[in-house]
Structures are given as C-alpha cells and as structure tokens.
Amino acid sequence: MGGALTVCRDCCCGDAQKHPGVDHDAQLEAIRGAAGERHRVRVSECLKVCERSNVVVVHPTPAARRGGARLVHLGDILDDHLVDAVIGWLDDGGPGVAAVPQELSGRVFDPADYAD
C-alpha cells in the first residue's frame, strides 16, 4: 500500500452551509474511489482547523516518513480536479518523494498557525 489520506468530515468541513452546492458525501466517495486499493483513506470527525475547510491530510509512505517526510495539510479540496491532483501526488510517491503539485501548492497550510 502507498500513502494515506485523512479527510476531515462531520464538522464544518462537511457542512453545506459553508460550501453550498458541494455534495460532501459524494466527494468522500470520489476520494475513496480515486485512491482505490493503492492508498488508505481515513475520515476524521474534526481536525481542529475549522478556519480552513475541506481539509485533507496527506500522509507520507512509511519509507518516506523514515527518511524525514512529514504530513502535509491541504485546505479547500472542493472539486474533482483537486482530488485527482491529491491522488496523483500519492501515486507519484507523495510527501518526501514527489514535489507538491502546482495546483495544490497554494492549498498547503501549517495547522500550528491555527492552534488556540
């Protein structure tokens, strides 16, 4: 198995009030479908970065983590194009192996910036 994703849902990240017109359940299924058996997808009820939304945390592979790679937090992952970019990045090796794709680079954030 490759890398893994943690998808924030069941709080404001999955809230239709924050993003009307986004089918969050269908988006989660699209993420799972795109990841297939290659990458693990976990769901968190809340990642405590509610100033951001539709947060996806990209986990490095175990080998990349041993080499020093760390989690990458992405915000506003709201459409299929971005989901495809996240999965493509994992397919290419993910954090510590492949550079963050250009279409995702502006969505990277440090969760410590949002700590209480």
C-alpha distances in whole Angstrom, upper triangle without the diagonal:
4,7,9,12,15,18,21,23,26,28,30,27,27,31,33,35,34,32,34,33,30,28,25,24,24,22,19,19,19,16,14,15,14,10,10,7,5,6,8,11,14,18,20,24,25,24,28,28,30,32,29,27,24,22,18,17,14,12,11,8,10,11,13,14,16,17,19,17,18,17,18,20,21,24,26,23,25,25,23,23,22,19,18,18,16,13,15,14,11,10,13,11,12,15,16,15,17,20,20,21,25,25,23,25,27,25,24,26,26,26,29,31,31,32,35
4,7,10,14,16,20,22,26,27,28,25,26,29,31,34,32,30,33,32,28,27,24,24,23,21,19,19,18,15,14,15,13,10,11,9,6,5,8,11,14,17,20,23,24,22,26,26,28,29,26,25,22,20,16,14,11,9,8,6,8,10,10,12,14,15,16,14,15,14,15,18,18,22,23,20,23,23,21,21,19,16,16,15,13,11,12,11,7,8,10,8,9,11,13,12,13,16,16,17,21,21,19,21,24,22,20,23,23,24,26,28,29,30,33
4,7,10,13,17,20,23,24,25,22,23,27,29,31,29,28,30,30,26,25,22,22,22,19,17,18,17,13,13,15,13,10,12,11,8,5,7,9,11,15,17,20,21,19,22,22,24,26,23,22,19,17,13,11,8,6,5,5,8,10,9,10,13,14,14,12,12,10,12,14,15,18,20,18,21,21,19,19,17,15,15,14,11,9,11,10,6,8,10,8,7,9,11,11,12,14,14,16,19,19,17,18,21,19,17,19,19,20,23,25,25,26,29
4,7,10,13,16,19,21,22,19,20,23,26,28,26,25,28,27,23,22,19,19,19,17,14,15,15,11,11,13,12,9,11,11,9,5,5,6,8,11,13,17,17,16,19,19,21,23,20,19,16,14,10,8,6,5,7,7,10,13,12,12,15,16,16,13,12,10,11,12,13,16,18,16,18,19,18,18,16,13,14,14,11,10,12,11,8,11,13,11,9,10,13,14,15,16,15,17,20,19,17,18,21,18,16,18,18,18,21,23,23,24,27
4,6,10,12,16,17,18,15,16,20,22,24,22,21,24,24,20,19,16,16,16,14,11,13,13,9,10,13,12,9,12,12,11,7,6,5,6,8,10,14,14,13,16,16,18,20,17,15,13,10,7,6,5,6,9,11,13,16,15,14,18,19,18,14,13,9,10,10,11,13,15,12,15,16,15,16,14,11,13,13,9,9,12,11,9,12,14,13,10,11,15,16,16,17,15,16,19,18,15,17,18,15,14,15,16,16,19,21,20,21,24
4,7,9,13,14,15,12,13,17,20,22,20,19,22,22,19,18,14,15,16,13,11,13,14,10,11,14,14,12,14,15,14,11,8,6,5,6,7,10,10,9,13,13,15,17,15,13,11,8,6,5,7,8,12,13,15,18,17,16,19,21,19,16,14,10,10,9,10,12,14,12,15,17,17,18,15,13,15,15,12,12,16,15,13,16,18,16,14,14,17,19,19,19,17,18,21,19,16,18,19,15,14,15,15,14,17,19,18,19,21
4,6,10,11,12,9,10,13,16,18,16,16,19,19,15,14,11,11,13,10,8,11,12,9,10,14,13,12,15,16,16,13,11,7,6,5,6,9,9,9,12,12,13,15,13,10,8,6,5,6,9,11,15,17,19,22,20,19,23,24,22,19,16,13,12,10,10,10,11,10,12,14,14,16,13,11,14,15,12,13,16,16,14,17,20,19,16,16,20,21,20,21,18,18,20,18,15,18,18,14,14,15,16,14,18,19,18,19,21
4,7,8,9,6,7,11,14,16,14,14,17,18,14,14,10,12,14,12,10,13,14,12,13,17,17,16,19,20,20,16,14,11,9,6,5,6,6,6,9,9,10,13,10,8,6,5,6,8,12,14,17,20,22,25,23,22,25,26,24,21,18,14,13,11,11,10,11,10,12,15,16,18,15,14,17,17,15,16,19,19,18,21,23,22,19,19,22,24,23,23,20,21,22,20,17,19,19,15,15,15,15,13,17,17,15,16,19
4,6,7,5,5,8,11,13,12,13,15,16,13,12,8,9,12,11,9,12,14,12,13,17,18,17,19,21,22,18,16,12,10,7,6,5,6,9,11,12,11,14,12,9,7,8,10,12,15,17,21,23,25,28,26,25,29,30,28,25,22,18,17,14,14,12,12,12,12,15,17,19,17,15,19,19,17,18,22,21,20,23,26,25,22,22,26,27,27,26,23,24,25,22,20,22,21,17,18,18,19,16,20,20,18,19,20
4,7,7,5,7,11,13,12,13,15,16,14,13,9,10,14,13,11,14,17,16,16,19,21,20,22,24,25,22,19,15,13,9,8,5,7,10,12,13,12,15,14,11,10,12,13,15,19,20,24,26,28,31,30,28,32,33,31,28,25,21,21,18,17,15,15,15,15,18,20,22,20,18,22,23,21,22,25,25,24,27,29,29,26,26,29,31,30,30,27,27,28,26,23,25,24,21,21,21,21,18,21,22,19,20,21
4,5,6,6,10,11,10,12,14,16,14,14,11,13,16,15,14,17,19,18,19,22,23,23,25,26,27,24,21,17,15,11,9,6,6,9,9,10,8,12,11,9,10,11,13,15,19,21,25,27,29,32,30,29,32,33,31,28,25,21,20,17,16,14,14,15,15,18,21,23,20,19,23,24,21,23,26,26,25,28,30,29,26,26,29,31,31,30,26,27,28,25,23,24,23,19,20,19,19,16,19,19,16,17,18
4,5,5,8,8,7,9,12,14,12,13,11,13,16,15,14,18,19,18,20,23,23,23,26,28,28,25,23,19,17,14,12,10,8,10,10,10,7,9,9,7,8,10,13,16,19,22,25,28,30,33,31,29,33,34,31,28,25,21,20,16,15,12,12,13,13,17,19,21,19,19,22,23,21,23,26,26,25,28,30,30,26,26,29,31,30,29,25,26,26,23,21,23,21,17,18,17,18,16,19,18,15,17,17
4,6,9,10,8,9,12,13,11,11,8,11,14,12,11,15,16,15,17,19,20,20,22,25,25,21,20,16,14,11,10,9,8,9,10,9,7,10,8,5,4,7,10,13,16,19,22,25,27,30,28,27,30,31,29,26,22,19,17,13,12,9,9,10,10,13,16,18,15,15,19,19,17,19,22,22,22,25,26,26,23,23,26,28,27,26,22,22,23,20,18,20,18,15,16,15,17,15,18,18,15,17,18
4,7,9,8,8,10,11,9,9,6,8,11,10,10,13,14,14,15,18,19,19,22,24,24,21,20,16,14,11,11,9,10,12,13,13,11,13,12,8,7,10,12,15,18,21,24,26,29,32,30,29,32,33,31,28,25,21,20,16,15,12,11,11,10,13,16,18,16,15,19,20,18,20,23,23,23,25,28,27,24,25,29,30,29,28,24,24,25,22,20,22,21,17,19,19,20,18,22,21,19,20,22
4,5,6,7,8,10,9,9,8,10,13,12,13,16,17,17,19,21,22,23,25,27,28,25,23,20,18,15,14,12,12,14,14,14,11,13,12,9,9,12,15,18,21,24,28,30,32,35,33,32,36,37,34,31,28,24,22,19,17,14,12,13,12,15,18,20,19,18,22,23,21,23,26,26,26,29,31,31,28,28,32,33,32,30,27,27,27,24,22,24,22,19,21,20,22,20,23,22,19,21,22
4,5,5,5,7,7,8,8,11,13,12,14,16,17,18,20,22,23,24,26,29,30,27,25,22,21,17,17,15,15,18,18,17,14,15,14,11,11,15,17,21,23,26,30,32,35,38,36,35,38,39,37,34,31,27,25,21,19,16,13,14,12,14,17,20,19,18,22,23,22,24,27,27,28,30,32,32,30,30,34,35,33,32,28,27,27,24,23,25,23,20,23,23,25,23,26,25,22,24,25
4,6,6,9,10,11,11,14,16,16,17,20,21,21,23,25,26,27,29,32,33,30,28,25,23,20,19,17,16,18,18,17,13,14,14,12,13,16,19,22,25,28,32,34,37,40,37,36,40,41,38,35,32,28,26,22,20,17,14,16,14,17,20,22,21,21,25,25,25,27,29,30,30,33,34,35,32,32,35,37,35,33,30,29,29,25,24,26,24,21,23,23,25,23,25,24,21,23,24
4,6,10,9,12,11,15,16,15,16,20,20,20,22,24,24,26,28,31,31,28,27,23,22,19,18,16,15,16,16,14,11,11,10,8,10,13,16,20,23,26,29,32,34,37,35,34,37,38,35,32,29,25,23,19,17,13,11,13,11,15,18,20,18,19,22,23,22,24,27,27,28,30,32,32,29,29,32,34,32,30,26,26,25,22,21,22,20,17,20,19,21,19,22,21,18,21,21
4,6,6,9,9,13,14,12,15,17,17,18,20,22,22,23,26,29,29,26,26,22,21,19,18,17,16,18,18,16,13,13,12,9,9,13,16,19,22,25,28,31,34,36,34,33,37,37,35,32,29,25,23,19,16,13,10,11,9,11,15,17,16,16,20,20,20,22,25,25,26,28,30,30,27,28,31,32,30,29,25,24,23,20,19,21,19,16,19,19,22,21,24,23,20,23,24
4,6,8,10,13,14,13,16,18,18,19,22,23,23,25,27,30,31,29,28,24,24,21,21,19,19,21,21,20,17,17,16,13,13,16,19,23,25,28,32,34,37,39,37,37,40,41,39,35,32,29,26,23,20,17,13,14,11,13,16,18,18,18,21,23,22,24,27,28,28,30,32,33,30,31,35,35,33,32,28,27,26,23,22,24,22,20,23,23,26,25,28,26,24,27,27
4,6,9,12,11,12,15,16,16,18,20,21,21,23,25,29,29,27,27,23,23,21,22,21,21,22,23,22,19,20,18,14,13,17,19,23,25,28,31,34,37,39,37,37,40,41,39,35,33,29,27,24,20,18,14,14,10,11,14,16,17,17,20,21,21,23,25,26,27,29,31,32,30,31,35,35,33,31,28,26,26,22,22,25,23,20,24,25,27,26,30,28,26,29,30
4,6,9,9,8,11,13,12,14,17,17,18,20,22,25,26,24,23,20,20,17,18,18,18,20,21,19,17,18,16,12,10,14,16,19,21,25,28,30,33,35,33,33,37,37,35,32,29,26,23,20,17,15,11,11,7,8,11,14,14,13,16,18,18,19,22,23,24,26,28,29,26,27,31,31,29,28,25,23,23,20,19,22,21,18,21,22,25,24,27,26,24,27,28
4,6,5,6,9,10,11,12,14,15,16,18,20,23,24,22,21,18,18,16,17,17,18,20,21,21,19,20,18,14,12,15,16,20,21,24,27,29,32,35,33,33,37,37,36,32,30,26,24,21,19,17,14,12,9,10,11,15,15,14,17,19,18,19,22,23,24,25,28,29,26,28,31,32,30,29,26,25,25,21,21,24,23,20,23,24,26,25,29,28,26,28,30
4,5,5,6,9,10,10,12,14,15,16,18,21,22,20,18,15,15,12,13,13,14,16,18,17,16,18,15,11,9,12,13,16,18,21,24,26,29,32,30,30,33,34,33,29,27,23,21,18,16,14,12,11,9,10,12,15,14,12,16,18,16,17,20,22,21,23,26,26,24,25,29,29,28,27,24,23,24,21,19,22,22,18,20,21,23,22,25,25,23,25,27
4,5,5,6,9,10,11,12,14,15,17,19,21,19,17,14,14,11,14,13,15,18,20,20,18,21,18,15,12,14,14,17,19,22,25,26,29,32,30,30,34,35,33,30,28,24,23,20,18,17,15,13,12,12,13,17,16,14,17,19,18,18,21,22,22,23,26,27,25,26,30,30,29,29,26,25,26,23,22,25,24,21,23,24,26,24,28,28,26,27,29
4,5,5,6,9,10,10,12,14,15,18,20,18,17,14,15,14,16,17,18,20,23,22,21,23,20,16,13,15,15,18,20,22,25,26,29,32,30,30,34,35,34,30,28,25,23,21,19,18,16,13,11,11,10,14,14,12,14,17,16,16,19,21,21,22,25,26,24,26,30,29,28,28,25,24,25,22,21,24,24,21,23,25,27,26,30,30,28,30,32
4,5,5,6,9,10,10,12,14,17,18,16,16,12,14,12,15,15,17,18,20,19,19,20,17,14,10,12,12,15,16,19,22,23,26,29,27,28,31,32,31,27,25,21,20,18,15,14,12,9,8,8,8,11,11,8,11,14,13,13,16,18,18,19,22,23,21,22,26,26,24,24,21,20,21,18,17,21,20,17,19,21,23,23,26,26,25,27,29
4,5,5,6,9,10,11,12,15,16,14,13,9,10,9,12,13,15,16,19,18,18,20,17,14,10,12,11,13,15,17,20,21,24,27,25,25,29,30,29,25,23,20,18,17,15,15,13,11,10,11,10,14,13,10,12,15,13,13,16,17,17,18,21,21,19,21,25,25,24,24,21,21,22,20,18,21,21,18,19,21,23,21,25,26,24,26,28
4,5,5,6,8,10,10,13,15,14,13,10,12,11,15,16,18,19,22,22,22,24,21,18,14,15,14,16,17,19,21,22,25,27,27,27,30,31,31,27,25,22,21,20,18,18,17,14,13,12,11,14,14,11,13,16,14,13,16,18,17,18,21,22,21,23,27,26,25,26,23,22,24,21,20,24,24,21,22,24,26,25,29,29,28,29,32
4,5,5,6,8,10,13,14,13,13,11,13,13,17,18,20,20,23,23,22,24,21,17,14,15,13,16,16,18,21,21,24,27,26,26,30,30,30,26,25,22,20,19,17,17,15,12,11,10,8,11,11,8,9,13,12,11,14,16,15,16,19,20,19,21,25,24,23,23,21,19,21,18,18,21,22,19,21,23,25,25,29,29,28,30,32
4,5,5,6,9,12,12,10,10,8,10,11,14,16,17,18,21,20,20,22,19,16,12,12,10,12,12,15,17,18,21,23,22,23,26,27,26,22,21,18,17,16,14,15,14,10,11,10,8,11,10,6,8,11,9,8,11,13,12,13,16,17,15,18,21,21,20,20,18,17,19,17,15,19,20,17,18,20,22,22,25,26,25,27,30
4,6,5,6,9,10,9,8,6,9,10,14,16,18,19,22,22,23,25,21,19,15,15,12,14,14,15,17,17,20,23,22,23,26,27,27,23,22,19,18,18,17,18,17,14,14,14,12,14,14,10,11,14,12,10,13,15,13,14,17,18,17,19,22,22,21,22,20,20,22,20,19,22,23,20,21,23,24,24,27,28,27,29,31
4,5,5,9,10,10,11,10,13,14,18,20,22,22,26,25,26,27,24,21,17,18,15,17,16,18,19,19,22,24,24,25,28,29,29,25,24,22,21,21,19,20,19,16,16,14,11,14,14,10,10,14,13,10,13,15,14,14,17,18,18,21,24,23,22,23,21,20,23,21,20,23,25,22,23,25,27,27,30,31,30,32,35
4,5,9,9,9,11,10,14,15,18,21,22,22,26,25,25,27,23,20,17,17,14,16,14,16,17,17,21,22,22,23,26,26,26,23,22,20,19,19,17,18,18,14,15,13,10,11,11,8,7,10,9,7,9,12,11,10,14,15,15,18,21,20,18,20,18,17,19,17,17,20,22,20,20,23,25,25,29,30,29,31,34
4,6,6,5,7,7,11,13,17,20,21,21,24,24,25,26,23,21,17,16,13,14,12,13,14,14,17,19,18,20,23,23,24,20,20,17,17,17,16,18,18,15,16,15,12,14,13,9,9,11,9,6,9,11,9,9,12,13,13,16,19,18,17,19,17,17,20,18,17,20,22,20,20,22,24,24,27,29,28,30,33
4,5,7,8,9,13,15,19,22,23,23,27,27,28,30,26,24,20,20,16,17,15,16,17,16,18,20,21,22,24,25,26,23,23,20,20,21,20,22,22,18,19,18,15,17,16,13,12,15,13,10,12,14,12,11,15,15,16,19,22,20,20,22,21,20,23,22,21,24,26,23,24,26,27,27,31,32,32,33,36
4,6,7,10,13,16,19,23,24,24,28,28,29,31,28,26,22,21,18,18,16,15,16,14,16,18,19,20,23,24,25,22,22,20,21,22,22,24,24,21,22,21,19,20,19,16,15,17,15,12,14,15,12,11,15,15,16,19,21,20,20,23,22,22,25,24,23,26,28,25,25,27,28,28,31,33,33,34,36
4,7,10,13,17,20,23,24,24,27,27,29,31,27,25,22,20,17,16,14,13,13,11,14,15,16,17,20,21,22,19,19,18,18,20,20,22,23,20,22,21,18,19,18,15,14,15,13,9,11,12,9,8,11,11,12,15,18,16,16,19,19,19,22,22,20,23,25,23,23,25,26,26,29,31,31,32,35
4,7,10,13,16,20,21,20,24,24,25,27,24,22,19,17,13,13,10,10,11,9,12,14,14,15,18,19,20,17,16,15,15,17,17,19,20,17,19,19,17,18,16,13,13,14,11,8,11,11,8,8,12,11,11,13,16,15,15,18,17,18,21,20,18,21,23,21,20,22,23,23,26,28,28,28,32
4,7,10,13,17,18,17,21,22,23,26,23,21,18,16,13,12,10,10,11,11,12,15,16,16,18,20,20,17,16,14,15,16,17,19,20,17,19,20,18,19,17,14,15,16,13,11,14,14,10,12,15,14,13,15,17,17,18,20,19,20,23,22,20,22,24,21,20,22,22,22,25,27,26,27,30
4,7,10,13,15,15,18,19,20,23,20,18,14,13,10,10,10,10,13,13,15,18,18,17,21,22,22,19,17,14,15,14,15,16,17,15,16,17,16,18,16,12,14,15,12,11,14,14,12,14,17,16,14,16,19,19,19,21,19,20,22,21,18,21,22,19,19,20,21,20,23,25,24,25,27
4,7,10,12,12,16,17,18,21,19,16,14,12,10,10,11,11,14,15,16,20,19,18,21,23,22,19,17,14,15,14,15,16,17,15,17,18,18,20,18,15,17,18,14,14,17,17,15,17,20,18,16,17,20,21,22,23,21,22,24,23,20,22,23,20,19,19,20,18,21,23,22,22,25
4,7,9,10,13,15,15,18,16,14,12,11,9,10,12,13,17,18,19,23,22,21,24,26,24,21,19,15,16,14,14,15,16,14,16,17,18,20,18,15,18,19,16,16,19,19,17,20,22,21,19,19,23,24,24,24,22,23,25,23,20,22,23,19,19,19,19,17,20,22,20,21,23
4,5,7,10,12,13,16,15,13,11,10,10,10,13,14,17,19,20,24,23,21,24,26,24,21,18,15,15,13,14,14,16,15,17,19,20,22,19,17,20,21,17,18,22,21,19,22,24,23,20,20,23,25,25,25,23,24,26,24,21,23,23,19,18,18,18,15,18,20,17,17,19
4,7,9,12,11,15,14,12,12,11,12,13,16,17,21,23,24,28,26,24,28,29,27,25,21,18,18,16,16,15,16,16,17,20,21,24,21,19,23,23,20,21,25,24,23,26,28,26,24,23,27,28,28,28,25,27,28,26,23,25,24,20,20,19,19,16,19,20,17,17,18
4,6,8,8,12,11,10,10,9,11,12,15,17,20,23,24,27,26,24,27,28,26,23,20,16,16,13,14,13,15,15,17,20,22,24,21,19,23,23,20,21,25,24,23,26,28,26,23,22,25,28,27,27,24,25,27,25,21,23,22,18,18,16,16,13,15,16,13,14,15
4,6,8,11,10,10,10,8,9,9,13,14,18,20,22,25,23,21,24,25,23,20,16,13,13,10,12,11,14,14,17,20,22,23,20,19,22,21,18,20,23,22,21,24,26,24,20,19,22,25,25,24,21,23,24,23,19,20,19,16,15,13,12,9,12,13,11,11,13
4,6,9,9,10,12,10,12,12,16,17,21,24,25,28,26,23,26,27,24,22,18,15,15,12,13,12,15,16,18,22,24,25,22,21,25,24,21,23,26,24,24,27,29,27,23,22,24,27,27,26,23,25,26,24,21,21,20,17,16,13,12,8,10,11,8,8,10
4,5,6,8,10,8,11,11,15,17,20,23,25,27,25,23,26,27,24,21,18,15,13,10,11,9,12,14,16,20,22,23,19,19,23,22,19,22,25,23,23,26,27,26,22,20,23,26,25,24,21,22,23,21,18,18,17,13,13,10,10,6,9,9,6,8,10
4,5,6,9,9,12,14,17,20,23,26,28,31,28,26,30,30,27,25,21,18,16,13,13,10,11,14,15,19,22,23,20,20,23,23,20,23,26,25,25,28,29,28,24,23,26,29,28,26,23,24,24,22,19,20,18,15,15,13,13,10,12,12,8,10,11
4,7,10,10,14,15,19,21,24,28,29,32,29,27,31,31,28,25,22,19,17,13,12,10,11,14,15,19,22,23,19,20,24,23,21,24,26,25,25,29,29,29,25,24,26,29,28,26,22,23,23,21,18,18,16,13,14,11,12,10,12,10,7,10,11
4,7,7,10,12,15,18,21,25,27,29,26,25,29,29,26,23,20,16,14,10,9,6,7,10,12,15,18,19,16,17,20,19,17,20,23,21,22,25,26,25,22,21,24,26,24,22,19,20,19,17,15,15,13,10,11,9,11,9,12,11,9,12,14
4,5,9,12,15,18,21,24,27,29,27,26,29,30,27,24,21,17,15,11,9,6,5,8,9,13,16,17,14,14,18,17,16,19,21,20,21,24,25,25,21,21,24,26,24,23,19,19,20,17,14,16,14,11,12,11,13,12,15,14,12,15,17
4,7,10,13,16,19,22,25,27,25,24,28,28,26,23,20,16,14,10,8,6,5,5,7,10,13,14,11,11,15,15,13,15,18,18,18,21,23,22,19,19,23,24,23,21,18,18,18,16,13,15,14,11,12,12,15,13,17,17,15,17,20
4,7,10,13,16,19,22,24,22,21,24,25,23,19,16,12,10,7,6,4,6,6,9,12,14,15,12,11,15,14,12,14,17,16,16,19,21,20,17,16,20,21,20,19,16,16,17,15,12,14,13,9,10,10,12,10,14,14,13,15,18
4,6,10,13,16,18,21,19,18,22,22,20,17,14,10,8,6,5,7,8,7,10,12,13,14,11,9,13,12,9,11,14,13,12,16,17,16,13,13,17,18,17,17,14,15,16,14,11,13,14,10,10,11,12,12,15,16,15,17,20
4,6,10,13,15,18,15,14,18,19,17,13,10,7,6,5,6,9,11,10,14,16,16,17,13,12,15,13,10,12,14,12,12,15,16,15,11,11,14,16,16,15,13,15,17,16,12,13,14,11,10,10,11,10,14,15,15,16,19
4,7,10,12,14,12,12,16,16,14,11,9,6,5,6,8,11,14,12,15,16,16,16,13,12,13,12,8,9,12,9,8,12,13,11,8,7,11,12,12,13,10,13,15,15,11,13,15,12,10,12,13,13,16,18,18,19,23
4,7,9,11,9,9,12,13,12,9,7,5,7,9,11,14,17,16,19,20,20,20,16,15,16,15,11,11,14,11,9,12,13,10,8,7,10,12,12,14,12,15,18,18,15,16,18,15,13,14,14,14,17,19,20,20,24
4,6,8,6,6,9,10,9,6,6,6,8,12,14,17,20,18,22,22,22,21,18,17,17,15,12,12,13,10,8,11,11,8,6,5,7,8,10,12,12,15,18,19,16,16,19,17,15,16,16,17,19,21,22,23,26
4,5,5,6,9,10,11,8,10,10,12,15,17,21,23,21,24,24,23,23,20,18,18,17,14,13,14,12,9,11,11,7,7,8,9,9,11,14,15,17,21,21,19,19,22,21,18,20,20,20,22,25,26,26,30
4,5,5,6,9,10,9,10,11,14,17,20,23,26,24,27,28,27,26,24,22,22,21,18,17,18,16,13,14,14,11,11,11,10,11,14,17,18,20,24,25,22,23,25,24,21,22,21,21,23,26,27,27,30
4,5,5,6,9,9,11,13,16,19,21,25,28,26,29,30,28,28,25,23,23,22,19,18,18,16,13,14,14,10,11,11,9,10,13,16,18,20,24,25,23,23,26,25,22,23,22,23,25,28,29,29,32
4,5,5,6,5,8,10,13,16,18,22,25,23,27,27,26,25,23,21,21,19,17,16,16,13,12,13,12,8,8,7,6,7,10,13,14,17,20,22,20,19,23,21,18,20,19,21,22,24,26,26,30
4,5,5,5,6,9,12,15,18,22,25,23,27,28,27,27,24,22,23,21,18,18,19,16,13,16,15,11,10,8,7,10,13,15,16,19,22,23,20,20,23,21,18,19,18,19,20,22,24,24,27
4,5,7,9,12,15,19,22,25,28,27,31,32,31,30,27,26,26,24,21,21,22,19,17,18,17,14,14,12,10,12,15,17,19,22,25,27,24,23,26,25,22,22,21,22,22,25,27,26,30
4,6,9,13,15,19,21,25,28,27,31,31,31,29,27,26,26,23,21,21,21,18,16,18,16,13,13,10,8,9,13,15,17,20,23,25,23,22,25,24,21,21,20,22,22,25,27,27,30
4,6,10,13,16,19,23,26,25,29,30,30,29,25,25,25,23,20,21,21,18,16,19,17,14,13,10,7,10,13,14,16,19,22,24,21,20,22,22,18,18,17,18,19,21,23,23,27
4,7,9,13,16,19,22,21,25,26,26,25,22,21,21,19,16,17,18,14,13,16,14,11,9,6,5,8,11,11,12,16,19,20,17,16,19,18,15,15,14,16,17,20,21,22,25
4,6,10,13,16,20,19,23,25,25,24,20,20,21,18,15,17,18,14,13,17,16,13,10,7,7,11,12,13,12,16,19,20,16,15,18,16,13,13,11,13,14,16,18,18,22
4,7,10,13,17,16,20,21,22,21,18,17,18,16,13,15,16,13,12,16,16,13,10,7,9,12,13,13,12,15,17,18,14,14,16,14,11,11,10,10,12,15,16,16,20
4,6,10,13,13,17,18,19,18,15,15,16,14,11,13,15,11,11,15,15,13,9,7,10,12,12,11,9,12,14,14,11,10,12,10,7,8,8,9,12,14,15,16,20
4,7,10,10,14,16,18,17,14,14,16,14,11,14,16,13,14,17,17,16,12,11,14,16,15,14,11,13,15,14,10,11,11,8,6,6,7,7,11,12,12,14,17
4,7,7,11,13,14,14,10,11,13,11,9,13,14,12,13,17,17,17,13,12,15,17,16,14,10,12,13,11,7,9,9,5,5,6,9,10,13,13,13,16,19
4,6,9,12,14,14,10,12,15,13,11,15,17,15,16,20,20,20,16,16,19,21,19,17,13,14,14,12,9,10,9,5,7,7,10,10,14,13,12,15,18
4,5,9,12,12,9,10,14,13,12,15,17,16,18,21,22,22,18,18,22,23,21,19,15,15,15,12,10,12,10,7,10,11,14,14,17,16,15,18,21
4,6,8,9,6,7,10,10,9,12,14,14,15,17,19,19,16,17,21,21,19,18,14,13,14,11,9,12,11,8,10,12,15,15,19,19,18,21,23
4,7,9,7,8,11,12,12,14,16,16,18,20,21,22,20,21,24,25,22,21,17,16,16,12,12,15,14,11,14,16,19,19,22,21,20,23,25
4,6,6,6,9,10,11,13,14,16,17,19,20,22,19,21,25,25,22,21,17,15,16,12,12,15,15,13,16,18,21,22,25,25,24,27,29
4,5,5,6,9,10,10,12,14,15,16,18,20,18,20,24,23,21,20,17,15,16,12,13,16,17,15,17,20,23,24,27,27,26,29,32
4,6,5,6,9,10,10,12,14,15,16,19,17,19,22,21,18,17,15,12,12,9,10,14,14,13,16,19,22,23,27,26,26,29,32
4,5,5,6,9,10,10,13,14,15,17,14,16,20,19,16,15,12,10,11,7,7,11,12,10,12,15,19,20,23,23,23,26,29
4,5,5,6,8,10,11,12,14,16,14,16,19,19,17,16,13,12,13,11,10,14,15,12,14,17,20,20,24,24,23,26,29
4,5,5,6,8,10,10,12,14,13,16,19,18,15,15,13,11,13,10,11,14,16,14,16,19,22,23,26,27,27,29,32
4,6,5,6,9,10,10,12,11,13,16,15,12,12,9,7,9,7,7,11,13,12,13,16,19,21,24,24,25,27,31
4,5,5,6,9,10,11,9,11,14,14,11,11,9,8,11,9,8,11,13,11,11,15,17,18,22,22,22,25,28
4,5,5,6,9,10,9,12,15,14,12,13,11,11,14,12,11,14,17,15,15,18,20,21,25,25,25,27,31
4,5,5,6,9,8,12,14,13,10,11,10,9,12,11,11,14,17,16,16,19,22,23,26,27,27,30,33
4,5,5,6,5,8,11,9,7,8,7,7,10,11,10,11,15,14,13,17,19,20,23,24,25,27,31
4,5,5,4,8,11,9,8,10,10,10,14,14,12,14,17,16,15,18,19,20,23,25,25,27,31
4,5,7,11,13,10,9,12,12,12,15,16,15,17,20,19,18,21,23,24,27,28,29,31,34
4,6,9,11,8,6,9,10,10,14,15,14,16,19,18,18,21,22,24,27,28,29,31,35
4,7,8,5,6,9,10,12,15,17,15,16,20,19,17,20,21,22,25,26,28,29,33
4,6,6,5,7,8,10,13,14,12,13,16,15,13,16,17,19,21,23,24,25,29
4,6,6,7,7,11,14,15,12,12,15,14,12,14,14,16,18,20,21,23,26
4,6,8,9,13,16,18,15,14,18,17,14,16,16,18,20,22,24,25,28
4,7,9,12,15,17,16,15,19,19,16,19,19,21,23,25,27,28,32
4,7,8,12,14,13,12,16,16,15,17,19,21,23,24,26,28,32
4,6,9,11,10,9,13,14,12,15,17,20,22,22,24,26,30
4,6,8,6,6,10,10,9,12,14,17,20,20,21,24,27
4,6,5,6,10,10,10,14,17,20,22,22,24,26,30
4,5,5,8,10,11,14,17,20,23,22,23,26,30
4,6,7,8,10,14,17,20,23,22,23,26,29
4,6,5,7,10,14,16,19,18,19,22,26
4,5,6,9,12,15,18,17,18,21,25
4,6,8,12,14,17,15,17,20,23
4,6,10,12,15,14,14,18,21
4,7,10,12,12,13,16,19
4,6,9,8,9,12,16
4,5,6,8,10,13
4,5,5,7,10
4,5,5,9
4,6,9
4,6
4
